[in-house]
Amino acid sequence: MSAALERARLAYQEHRWTTARVAFTEAEREGPLPARDLELAATSAFLLGLETDGIDTLTRAHEAFLAENDVSSAARCAAWLGIQLLTHGNRARGGGWLARAQRLVQGHGEPEDAQGFLLIPVGLGSLYTGDVDVALRAFDRLAEFAQRFGDRDISCIAQLGRGQARLMAGRVEEGMSLFDEAMVAVTADEISPLPAGIIYCAVIGFCHLVYDLQRAREWTVALDHWCASQPDMISFSAQCQAHRSALYRLHGAWSDAYSAALIAVERYGWGDRDAAYGAFYQKGEIERLRGQFEEAEESYRRAGETGFDPQPGLALLSLARGQVEVALALIRAAVQGADPATRRRLLPASVAIELAAGHVDTARAAADELRTLSSDIRMPMLQASASHAEAAVLLQEGDAHGALVEARRASALWRDLDVPYELAQCRAVVGHAHRMLEDDVSADLEFQGARAIFVELGAGPSVEELDAVHRQLSDTPLTARELEVLQLVASGLTNKAIAAELYLSEKTVARHISNIFAKLDLQSRAAATAYAYQHRLV
């Protein structure tokens, strides 16, 4: 064995991918490499983000295995080539390689471990089309192959697929348990680097999807350490930074979140192509929250180019710009037909946008669905989102006491989770509830607390929105309830309709209107309507 080949193998074992790739190239100049070494060289190239180089080298490994009459290994290479190409949108080439792998396996007579790889695209394709039952069967069979042949790589991929299928079927606890089982092997360095990176990134994404913040934190830290131990690795490193950005954003470290998103974008450009959506979406989220709307729009556009809908971020951006109807169309299109896990992620934004559009009944339906979808998942973050949404709807329905109970419950959960932006939003809801109950002192304390958090975070649009509400309330001598009645009068409702809307008696509504006329020195409903529009109270 040449010195260069010895260096290459050692560097590969130590996860020094650049050194390994250079040494394999040097060794190949001295003579043809064995098929197994070509396969290792291809893996090194893939991990360095050199996709074309990796595809070419793995193709040569496939041909070398055939020359060595190792049909099983040749079929394994063909299957990995098909999966890699399909993952990056090369459907024709990817399908061709999978067909070749299938032909090799079938022509070999006895079942081979490589046959299991052919079930991966079947399972993934079924998941993407929403056929959960077919996906479950495919990944269950994949697990049987892994057990039969003792293949840890296939076993972990099977666990990942089985977990995802159960997640899509609404069996969240089962799914997360299967993810944990796969991650035990990954963190113990029991599987090859390519499937390890795939599983790391996929599991963290699913943790965010089901609001499992604790698991997301734990596995993101593990992924960060794994990437740090391989500093020249490009593949998965950008995805790691995107996951870090999401956690930083949740915990209020927005500058760190933006820096991580920028690194993710940069490393995506270096070759971690699977990171495109997460990198640009997280960048857009920070820009939207900071009020950098044009930059956010561009980031969401780049995220959308991956084929995944950048929601709810893009819809919330439209809402922040005052484009309520656009936001409404975007969020409704995203929610329609989404699987339960995705709906859970979208429904909080759906409630906010429906309320902004004045569709209280539709917001109520979304809040109820969120509560139902979260009833069997005891994740604190999901419970906080459900209570937060419920409080916002109750407030618009005129139930200030109920809104106060739910908003306080959500605030406590957001505080325990250390999620400051959502906590500030919730405190604003508490403030509005106190104002509706004519407890102006408590309302001002909550508004001031919310504003302080928004200022510290750099959430400019939220600060402006809260200040606008404060100016609106300060510029009128009316109580919160009187202001609410005035707004309904200005919308053309009769006393009877206002009473029904606010769950009050007609007598109480009449008294409020009398007080409004007296305080504002008005003589008619028409004059009250004009006053409301002149002072931008509606």
C-alpha positions as CSV (number, residue, x, y, z in Angstrom):
1,M,0.0,0.0,0.0
2,S,1.3,3.4,-1.0
3,A,2.1,6.1,1.6
4,A,-0.5,8.4,0.1
5,L,-3.2,5.7,0.4
6,E,-2.3,5.0,4.0
7,R,-2.5,8.8,4.7
8,A,-5.9,9.0,3.0
9,R,-7.4,6.1,4.9
10,L,-6.1,7.5,8.2
11,A,-7.4,11.0,7.5
12,Y,-10.8,9.5,6.6
13,Q,-11.0,7.6,9.9
14,E,-10.2,10.9,11.7
15,H,-12.8,12.9,9.7
16,R,-10.2,15.1,8.1
17,W,-12.0,15.3,4.8
18,T,-9.8,17.7,2.9
19,T,-6.6,15.8,3.8
20,A,-8.4,12.6,2.9
21,R,-9.6,13.9,-0.5
22,V,-6.1,15.2,-1.4
23,A,-4.4,12.0,-0.4
24,F,-6.9,9.8,-2.3
25,T,-6.2,11.9,-5.4
26,E,-2.5,11.6,-4.9
27,A,-2.8,7.9,-4.4
28,E,-4.9,7.5,-7.5
29,R,-2.1,9.2,-9.6
30,E,0.2,6.4,-8.5
31,G,-2.2,3.7,-9.7
32,P,-5.9,2.6,-9.7
33,L,-7.6,2.7,-6.3
34,P,-9.5,-0.3,-4.9
35,A,-13.3,0.1,-5.2
36,R,-13.7,0.6,-1.4
37,D,-11.2,3.5,-1.4
38,L,-13.0,5.1,-4.3
39,E,-16.2,4.9,-2.3
40,L,-14.4,6.6,0.7
41,A,-13.0,9.3,-1.6
42,A,-16.5,10.0,-3.0
43,T,-17.8,10.4,0.6
44,S,-15.0,12.8,1.3
45,A,-16.0,14.8,-1.7
46,F,-19.7,14.9,-0.8
47,L,-18.8,16.1,2.7
48,L,-16.7,18.9,1.3
49,G,-19.6,20.1,-0.8
50,L,-18.1,18.8,-4.0
51,E,-21.2,17.2,-5.4
52,T,-20.1,16.8,-9.0
53,D,-16.8,15.3,-7.9
54,G,-18.6,13.0,-5.5
55,I,-21.0,11.8,-8.1
56,D,-18.1,11.1,-10.6
57,T,-16.0,9.3,-8.0
58,L,-18.9,7.2,-6.7
59,T,-19.7,6.2,-10.3
60,R,-16.1,5.0,-10.7
61,A,-16.5,3.1,-7.3
62,H,-19.6,1.4,-8.7
63,E,-17.7,0.3,-11.8
64,A,-14.7,-0.9,-9.8
65,F,-17.0,-3.0,-7.6
66,L,-18.5,-4.6,-10.7
67,A,-14.9,-5.3,-11.9
68,E,-14.2,-7.0,-8.6
69,N,-17.5,-9.0,-9.0
70,D,-18.8,-7.4,-5.8
71,V,-22.4,-7.0,-7.0
72,S,-23.8,-6.1,-3.6
73,S,-21.4,-3.2,-3.1
74,A,-21.9,-2.1,-6.7
75,A,-25.7,-2.0,-6.2
76,R,-25.2,-0.1,-2.9
77,C,-23.2,2.6,-4.8
78,A,-25.8,2.8,-7.5
79,A,-28.6,3.2,-4.9
80,W,-26.7,6.0,-3.2
81,L,-26.1,7.7,-6.5
82,G,-29.8,7.5,-7.2
83,I,-30.7,9.0,-3.8
84,Q,-28.1,11.8,-4.1
85,L,-29.3,12.8,-7.5
86,L,-33.0,12.6,-6.7
87,T,-32.4,14.7,-3.6
88,H,-31.0,17.5,-5.7
89,G,-33.7,17.4,-8.3
90,N,-32.0,15.2,-11.0
91,R,-35.0,12.9,-11.4
92,A,-34.0,11.3,-14.7
93,R,-30.4,10.4,-13.7
94,G,-31.4,9.5,-10.2
95,G,-34.2,7.2,-11.5
96,G,-31.8,5.6,-13.9
97,W,-29.3,4.7,-11.1
98,L,-32.0,3.3,-8.9
99,A,-33.2,1.2,-11.8
100,R,-29.7,-0.1,-12.3
101,A,-29.4,-0.9,-8.6
102,Q,-32.7,-2.8,-8.8
103,R,-31.5,-4.8,-11.8
104,L,-28.3,-5.8,-10.1
105,V,-30.0,-6.9,-6.9
106,Q,-32.7,-8.9,-8.8
107,G,-30.1,-10.5,-11.1
108,H,-28.0,-11.6,-8.2
109,G,-30.5,-14.2,-6.9
110,E,-30.2,-14.1,-3.1
111,P,-31.4,-11.0,-1.2
112,E,-28.6,-8.5,-0.6
113,D,-28.3,-5.7,2.0
114,A,-28.2,-3.2,-0.9
115,Q,-31.8,-4.1,-1.7
116,G,-32.8,-2.2,1.4
117,F,-31.5,1.0,-0.1
118,L,-34.0,0.7,-2.8
119,L,-36.8,1.1,-0.3
120,I,-35.6,4.6,0.8
121,P,-36.8,6.5,-2.3
122,V,-40.1,4.5,-2.1
123,G,-40.6,5.5,1.5
124,L,-39.6,9.2,0.9
125,G,-41.7,9.4,-2.2
126,S,-44.8,8.2,-0.3
127,L,-44.1,10.7,2.5
128,Y,-43.9,13.6,0.0
129,T,-47.2,12.6,-1.6
130,G,-48.9,12.1,1.8
131,D,-49.3,8.3,1.5
132,V,-48.4,7.6,5.1
133,D,-49.4,3.9,5.0
134,V,-47.2,3.0,2.1
135,A,-44.3,5.0,3.7
136,L,-44.8,3.0,6.9
137,R,-44.7,-0.3,5.1
138,A,-41.6,0.7,3.1
139,F,-39.6,1.9,6.2
140,D,-40.7,-1.1,8.2
141,R,-39.4,-3.4,5.5
142,L,-36.2,-1.3,5.4
143,A,-35.8,-1.9,9.1
144,E,-36.2,-5.7,8.6
145,F,-33.4,-5.6,6.0
146,A,-31.1,-3.6,8.3
147,Q,-31.7,-6.1,11.1
148,R,-31.1,-9.1,8.8
149,F,-27.8,-7.8,7.4
150,G,-26.6,-5.9,10.5
151,D,-26.4,-2.6,8.6
152,R,-26.5,0.3,11.1
153,D,-26.7,2.9,8.4
154,I,-29.9,1.5,6.9
155,S,-31.2,0.8,10.4
156,C,-30.9,4.5,11.4
157,I,-32.4,5.7,8.1
158,A,-35.3,3.3,8.6
159,Q,-35.9,4.7,12.1
160,L,-35.8,8.2,10.7
161,G,-38.4,7.3,8.1
162,R,-40.6,5.4,10.5
163,G,-40.6,8.3,12.9
164,Q,-41.4,10.8,10.1
165,A,-44.3,8.6,8.9
166,R,-45.7,8.4,12.4
167,L,-45.3,12.1,12.9
168,M,-47.4,12.7,9.8
169,A,-50.0,10.3,11.0
170,G,-50.3,12.3,14.2
171,R,-48.6,9.7,16.4
172,V,-46.1,12.2,17.7
173,E,-44.8,10.4,20.8
174,E,-44.1,7.3,18.8
175,G,-42.3,9.3,16.1
176,M,-40.1,11.2,18.6
177,S,-39.2,8.0,20.3
178,L,-38.0,6.5,17.0
179,F,-36.0,9.7,16.4
180,D,-34.3,9.4,19.8
181,E,-33.4,5.8,19.0
182,A,-31.8,6.8,15.7
183,M,-30.0,9.7,17.4
184,V,-28.4,7.4,20.0
185,A,-26.5,5.6,17.2
186,V,-25.7,8.9,15.5
187,T,-24.2,10.6,18.5
188,A,-22.3,7.4,19.4
189,D,-20.6,7.7,16.0
190,E,-21.9,4.2,15.1
191,I,-22.9,5.1,11.5
192,S,-21.3,6.6,8.4
193,P,-20.9,10.4,8.2
194,L,-23.4,11.0,5.3
195,P,-26.4,9.3,6.9
196,A,-25.4,10.8,10.3
197,G,-25.6,14.3,8.9
198,I,-28.9,13.6,7.2
199,I,-30.4,12.2,10.4
200,Y,-29.0,15.1,12.5
201,C,-30.6,17.8,10.4
202,A,-33.9,16.0,9.7
203,V,-34.5,15.2,13.4
204,I,-33.9,18.8,14.5
205,G,-36.2,20.0,11.8
206,F,-39.0,17.7,13.0
207,C,-38.4,18.8,16.6
208,H,-39.2,22.4,15.6
209,L,-42.2,21.1,13.6
210,V,-43.8,19.7,16.8
211,Y,-42.7,22.5,19.0
212,D,-40.3,20.2,21.0
213,L,-37.9,23.0,22.0
214,Q,-36.0,20.9,24.5
215,R,-35.1,18.2,22.0
216,A,-34.3,20.8,19.4
217,R,-31.9,22.5,21.7
218,E,-30.3,19.2,22.7
219,W,-29.8,17.8,19.2
220,T,-28.7,21.2,17.8
221,V,-25.9,21.3,20.4
222,A,-24.9,17.8,19.5
223,L,-24.9,18.7,15.8
224,D,-22.9,21.8,16.5
225,H,-20.2,19.7,18.3
226,W,-20.3,17.2,15.5
227,C,-19.7,19.9,12.9
228,A,-17.0,21.6,15.0
229,S,-15.1,18.3,15.2
230,Q,-14.9,18.4,11.4
231,P,-14.0,22.1,10.6
232,D,-13.5,21.6,6.9
233,M,-16.8,19.8,6.4
234,I,-19.2,21.8,4.2
235,S,-22.2,19.5,3.9
236,F,-24.5,19.8,6.9
237,S,-22.5,22.7,8.4
238,A,-24.8,25.4,6.8
239,Q,-27.9,23.4,8.0
240,C,-26.3,23.4,11.5
241,Q,-26.0,27.2,11.4
242,A,-29.6,27.6,10.2
243,H,-30.8,25.5,13.2
244,R,-28.7,27.6,15.5
245,S,-30.2,30.7,14.0
246,A,-33.7,29.4,14.7
247,L,-32.8,28.8,18.4
248,Y,-31.1,32.1,18.8
249,R,-34.1,33.9,17.4
250,L,-36.5,32.1,19.7
251,H,-34.4,33.0,22.8
252,G,-34.1,36.6,21.8
253,A,-30.4,36.7,20.7
254,W,-31.3,38.2,17.4
255,S,-27.8,39.5,16.5
256,D,-26.4,36.0,17.0
257,A,-29.3,34.6,15.0
258,Y,-28.7,36.9,12.1
259,S,-24.9,36.1,12.1
260,A,-25.7,32.4,12.1
261,A,-28.1,32.8,9.2
262,L,-25.5,34.8,7.2
263,I,-23.0,32.0,7.8
264,A,-25.6,29.5,6.7
265,V,-26.1,31.4,3.5
266,E,-22.4,31.6,2.9
267,R,-21.8,27.9,3.5
268,Y,-24.8,27.1,1.3
269,G,-22.9,28.9,-1.4
270,W,-19.9,26.8,-0.7
271,G,-21.8,23.6,-1.4
272,D,-24.2,22.7,1.4
273,R,-27.1,22.8,-1.1
274,D,-29.7,21.2,1.3
275,A,-29.4,24.3,3.6
276,A,-30.9,26.8,1.1
277,Y,-34.4,26.9,2.6
278,G,-33.4,27.1,6.2
279,A,-30.6,29.6,5.6
280,F,-32.7,32.1,3.7
281,Y,-35.8,31.6,5.7
282,Q,-34.1,32.2,9.0
283,K,-32.4,35.3,7.6
284,G,-35.8,36.6,6.4
285,E,-37.4,36.0,9.8
286,I,-34.9,38.3,11.6
287,E,-35.2,40.9,8.9
288,R,-39.0,40.9,9.1
289,L,-39.0,41.2,12.9
290,R,-36.5,44.1,12.7
291,G,-38.5,45.9,10.0
292,Q,-36.1,45.3,7.1
293,F,-39.0,44.5,4.9
294,E,-37.4,44.7,1.5
295,E,-34.5,42.5,2.6
296,A,-36.9,40.0,4.2
297,E,-38.9,39.8,1.0
298,E,-35.8,38.9,-0.9
299,S,-34.8,36.3,1.6
300,Y,-38.2,34.6,1.5
301,R,-38.1,34.7,-2.3
302,R,-34.7,32.8,-2.2
303,A,-36.2,30.3,0.3
304,G,-39.2,29.8,-1.9
305,E,-36.9,29.0,-4.9
306,T,-36.1,25.7,-3.2
307,G,-39.7,24.5,-3.8
308,F,-40.8,24.9,-0.2
309,D,-43.4,27.6,0.7
310,P,-41.7,30.2,3.0
311,Q,-44.6,30.3,5.4
312,P,-45.8,31.7,7.8
313,G,-43.0,34.2,7.4
314,L,-44.0,35.7,4.0
315,A,-47.7,36.0,5.1
316,L,-46.6,37.7,8.4
317,L,-44.4,40.1,6.3
318,S,-47.4,41.1,4.2
319,L,-49.4,41.7,7.4
320,A,-46.6,43.9,8.8
321,R,-46.7,45.9,5.6
322,G,-50.4,46.4,6.0
323,Q,-51.3,44.1,3.1
324,V,-53.9,42.2,5.0
325,E,-55.7,40.6,2.1
326,V,-52.4,39.4,0.6
327,A,-51.5,37.9,4.0
328,L,-54.9,36.3,4.3
329,A,-54.6,34.6,0.9
330,L,-51.0,33.4,1.6
331,I,-51.8,31.9,5.0
332,R,-55.0,30.3,3.8
333,A,-53.3,28.7,0.8
334,A,-50.5,27.4,3.1
335,V,-52.9,25.9,5.7
336,Q,-55.2,24.2,3.2
337,G,-54.1,20.7,2.7
338,A,-51.2,20.8,5.1
339,D,-50.5,17.8,7.2
340,P,-51.2,18.0,11.0
341,A,-47.6,18.8,12.0
342,T,-47.4,21.6,9.4
343,R,-50.8,23.0,10.4
344,R,-49.7,23.3,14.0
345,R,-46.8,25.5,12.9
346,L,-49.1,27.7,10.7
347,L,-52.2,28.1,12.8
348,P,-50.8,30.7,15.3
349,A,-50.1,33.0,12.3
350,S,-53.5,32.1,10.8
351,V,-55.2,33.3,14.0
352,A,-53.3,36.6,14.0
353,I,-53.9,37.3,10.3
354,E,-57.6,36.4,10.5
355,L,-58.1,38.7,13.4
356,A,-56.3,41.5,11.7
357,A,-58.7,41.0,8.8
358,G,-61.7,41.2,11.1
359,H,-62.7,37.6,10.6
360,V,-63.2,36.6,14.2
361,D,-65.2,33.5,13.4
362,T,-62.5,32.1,11.2
363,A,-59.9,33.0,13.8
364,R,-62.0,31.2,16.4
365,A,-62.0,28.0,14.2
366,A,-58.2,28.2,13.7
367,A,-57.6,28.7,17.5
368,D,-60.0,25.7,18.3
369,E,-58.1,23.6,15.8
370,L,-54.8,24.5,17.3
371,R,-56.1,23.6,20.7
372,T,-57.4,20.2,19.4
373,L,-54.2,19.4,17.5
374,S,-52.1,20.2,20.6
375,S,-54.4,18.4,23.1
376,D,-52.4,15.1,22.8
377,I,-49.0,16.7,22.7
378,R,-47.8,18.0,26.1
379,M,-45.1,20.3,24.7
380,P,-44.9,23.5,26.6
381,M,-44.2,25.6,23.5
382,L,-47.2,24.2,21.8
383,Q,-49.4,24.8,24.8
384,A,-48.2,28.3,25.0
385,S,-49.0,28.9,21.3
386,A,-52.5,27.5,21.8
387,S,-53.3,29.6,24.9
388,H,-51.8,32.7,23.2
389,A,-54.1,32.2,20.2
390,E,-57.1,31.5,22.4
391,A,-56.4,34.7,24.4
392,A,-56.3,36.8,21.3
393,V,-59.5,35.4,20.0
394,L,-61.3,35.8,23.3
395,L,-60.2,39.4,23.4
396,Q,-61.9,40.1,20.1
397,E,-65.0,38.2,21.2
398,G,-65.3,40.6,24.1
399,D,-64.4,38.1,26.8
400,A,-61.8,40.1,28.7
401,H,-61.7,37.8,31.8
402,G,-61.3,34.7,29.7
403,A,-58.6,36.4,27.6
404,L,-56.7,37.4,30.8
405,V,-56.7,33.8,32.1
406,E,-55.4,32.4,28.8
407,A,-52.9,35.2,28.2
408,R,-51.4,34.8,31.7
409,R,-51.1,31.1,31.2
410,A,-49.3,31.6,27.9
411,S,-47.1,34.3,29.4
412,A,-45.9,32.0,32.2
413,L,-45.1,29.3,29.6
414,W,-43.2,31.7,27.3
415,R,-41.3,33.0,30.3
416,D,-40.3,29.5,31.4
417,L,-39.2,28.7,27.9
418,D,-37.2,31.9,27.7
419,V,-38.9,33.0,24.5
420,P,-39.0,36.9,24.9
421,Y,-40.7,38.1,21.7
422,E,-43.8,35.9,22.1
423,L,-43.8,36.8,25.8
424,A,-43.9,40.5,24.9
425,Q,-46.7,39.9,22.4
426,C,-48.7,38.0,25.1
427,R,-48.1,40.8,27.6
428,A,-49.7,43.2,25.1
429,V,-52.8,41.0,25.0
430,V,-52.9,41.1,28.8
431,G,-52.7,44.9,28.6
432,H,-55.6,45.0,26.2
433,A,-57.6,42.8,28.4
434,H,-57.0,45.0,31.4
435,R,-57.9,48.0,29.4
436,M,-61.2,46.4,28.4
437,L,-61.8,45.8,32.1
438,E,-61.1,49.5,32.7
439,D,-58.0,48.7,34.8
440,D,-55.8,51.3,33.2
441,V,-53.0,51.0,35.7
442,S,-52.4,47.3,35.1
443,A,-52.8,47.8,31.4
444,D,-50.1,50.5,31.3
445,L,-47.7,48.2,33.2
446,E,-48.2,45.4,30.8
447,F,-47.8,47.7,27.7
448,Q,-44.6,49.2,29.2
449,G,-43.2,45.7,29.9
450,A,-44.0,44.5,26.4
451,R,-42.5,47.7,24.9
452,A,-39.3,47.3,26.9
453,I,-38.8,43.8,25.6
454,F,-39.5,44.8,22.0
455,V,-37.0,47.7,22.3
456,E,-34.3,45.4,23.7
457,L,-34.8,42.9,20.9
458,G,-34.8,45.6,18.2
459,A,-38.3,44.7,17.1
460,G,-39.0,48.1,15.5
461,P,-42.4,47.3,13.9
462,S,-43.8,45.9,17.2
463,V,-42.6,49.0,19.1
464,E,-44.4,51.2,16.5
465,E,-47.5,49.2,16.7
466,L,-47.7,49.3,20.5
467,D,-46.9,53.1,20.4
468,A,-49.7,53.6,17.9
469,V,-52.2,51.8,20.2
470,H,-51.0,53.9,23.1
471,R,-51.5,57.2,21.2
472,Q,-54.9,56.0,20.1
473,L,-55.9,55.4,23.7
474,S,-54.2,58.5,25.0
475,D,-55.8,60.9,22.5
476,T,-59.4,60.1,23.6
477,P,-61.2,60.6,27.0
478,L,-63.1,57.4,26.4
479,T,-62.7,54.2,28.4
480,A,-61.5,51.0,26.6
481,R,-65.1,49.7,26.5
482,E,-66.5,53.1,25.2
483,L,-63.8,53.1,22.5
484,E,-64.8,49.6,21.5
485,V,-68.5,50.7,21.3
486,L,-67.6,53.8,19.3
487,Q,-65.7,51.6,16.8
488,L,-68.7,49.4,16.3
489,V,-71.0,52.4,15.9
490,A,-68.7,53.7,13.3
491,S,-68.9,50.3,11.5
492,G,-72.7,50.9,11.2
493,L,-74.0,48.4,13.8
494,T,-77.2,49.0,15.6
495,N,-77.4,48.9,19.4
496,K,-78.8,45.4,19.3
497,A,-76.0,44.2,17.0
498,I,-73.4,45.9,19.3
499,A,-74.9,44.2,22.3
500,A,-74.7,40.8,20.6
501,E,-71.1,41.4,19.5
502,L,-69.9,42.4,23.0
503,Y,-72.2,40.2,25.0
504,L,-73.8,43.2,26.7
505,S,-77.4,44.2,27.2
506,E,-78.9,46.8,24.9
507,K,-79.4,49.0,27.9
508,T,-75.7,48.9,28.7
509,V,-74.8,49.7,25.1
510,A,-77.2,52.7,25.2
511,R,-75.6,54.0,28.4
512,H,-72.1,53.7,26.8
513,I,-73.3,55.6,23.7
514,S,-74.8,58.3,25.9
515,N,-71.4,58.6,27.7
516,I,-69.6,58.8,24.4
517,F,-71.8,61.6,23.1
518,A,-71.4,63.5,26.4
519,K,-67.6,63.2,26.6
520,L,-67.0,64.1,22.9
521,D,-69.8,66.7,22.8
522,L,-71.5,64.9,19.9
523,Q,-75.2,64.8,19.0
524,S,-75.6,61.9,16.6
525,R,-74.3,58.5,15.5
526,A,-73.2,60.1,12.2
527,A,-71.1,62.7,14.2
528,A,-69.6,59.9,16.3
529,T,-68.7,58.0,13.1
530,A,-67.0,61.0,11.6
531,Y,-65.1,61.6,14.9
532,A,-63.9,58.0,14.9
533,Y,-62.5,58.3,11.4
534,Q,-61.0,61.7,11.9
535,H,-59.1,60.5,14.9
536,R,-58.1,57.2,13.3
537,L,-59.9,55.2,15.9
538,V,-61.1,52.7,13.2
